[in-house]
Amino acid sequence: AQVVADGAFHLLMYALAIAGLWTVARGRRDLVAPGAGQRLLAAALVGFGTWPVLDSVLSHWILGIHRIRMDVPNPLVWDLLWF
């Protein structure tokens, strides 16, 4: 059940990623503005950096869907290493 719940969570994250790409495609005229490439890269880096934190805090700790390793005495250590 935990693996299915994690899969559903990731499916939601893929849907959000598709929505973000659609938003970028809609605003493609703005991508030719000076500095637009840097802003897009910065937003991508923030998004990719935020993902492990959001995944750990939301699905591992708050929702309790699963832990990184459940077969160890202290799974929090592994969750923190995931960051």
DAGILIN-V529513 format. One record per residue. RES is the residue in one small letter. PHI is phi in whole degrees, 0 to 359 (none if undefined). BURIAL is I if it has 24 or more other ideal C-beta (glycine too) atoms within 12 Angstrom, else O. D_LAST is the distance of its C-alpha to the last C-alpha in Angstrom with 1 decimal. Layout:
# DAGILIN-V529513
res = {RES & RES}
phi = {PHI & PHI}
burial = {BURIAL & BURIAL}
d_last = {D_LAST & D_LAST}
This chain:
# DAGILIN-V529513
res = {a & q & v & v & a & d & g & a & f & h & l & l & m & y & a & l & a & i & a & g & l & w & t & v & a & r & g & r & r & d & l & v & a & p & g & a & g & q & r & l & l & a & a & a & l & v & g & f & g & t & w & p & v & l & d & s & v & l & s & h & w & i & l & g & i & h & r & i & r & m & d & v & p & n & p & l & v & w & d & l & l & w & f}
phi = {none & 292 & 292 & 295 & 296 & 295 & 297 & 295 & 298 & 292 & 299 & 298 & 294 & 295 & 297 & 294 & 295 & 296 & 298 & 294 & 295 & 296 & 297 & 296 & 297 & 295 & 260 & 298 & 295 & 285 & 286 & 268 & 292 & 302 & 82 & 294 & 297 & 293 & 295 & 294 & 297 & 299 & 296 & 295 & 295 & 296 & 298 & 290 & 282 & 283 & 304 & 299 & 293 & 299 & 300 & 294 & 291 & 285 & 278 & 271 & 260 & 287 & 279 & 65 & 298 & 197 & 246 & 297 & 226 & 258 & 265 & 240 & 297 & 233 & 293 & 298 & 301 & 292 & 298 & 291 & 294 & 298 & 299}
burial = {O & O & O & O & O & O & O & O & I & O & O & O & O & O & O & O & O & O & O & O & O & O & O & O & O & O & O & O & O & O & O & O & O & O & O & O & O & O & O & O & O & O & O & O & O & O & O & O & O & O & I & O & O & I & I & I & O & O & I & I & O & O & O & O & I & I & I & I & O & O & O & O & O & O & O & O & O & O & I & O & O & O & O}
d_last = {24.1 & 20.4 & 20.0 & 22.4 & 20.7 & 17.4 & 19.6 & 21.2 & 18.0 & 17.1 & 20.8 & 20.6 & 17.7 & 19.9 & 22.8 & 21.0 & 20.2 & 23.9 & 25.0 & 23.2 & 24.8 & 28.1 & 27.8 & 27.3 & 30.3 & 32.4 & 31.9 & 32.5 & 35.5 & 33.2 & 31.3 & 34.3 & 34.3 & 33.6 & 30.0 & 28.9 & 27.0 & 25.0 & 24.2 & 23.3 & 20.9 & 19.4 & 19.0 & 17.4 & 14.8 & 14.0 & 14.0 & 11.8 & 9.2 & 9.7 & 9.5 & 5.9 & 6.3 & 9.8 & 9.5 & 7.8 & 10.1 & 13.1 & 13.5 & 12.0 & 13.2 & 15.9 & 17.5 & 16.8 & 17.2 & 15.4 & 12.8 & 10.9 & 13.7 & 16.7 & 19.1 & 17.9 & 19.2 & 16.0 & 13.5 & 11.3 & 10.4 & 9.1 & 7.3 & 5.6 & 5.3 & 3.8 & 0.0}
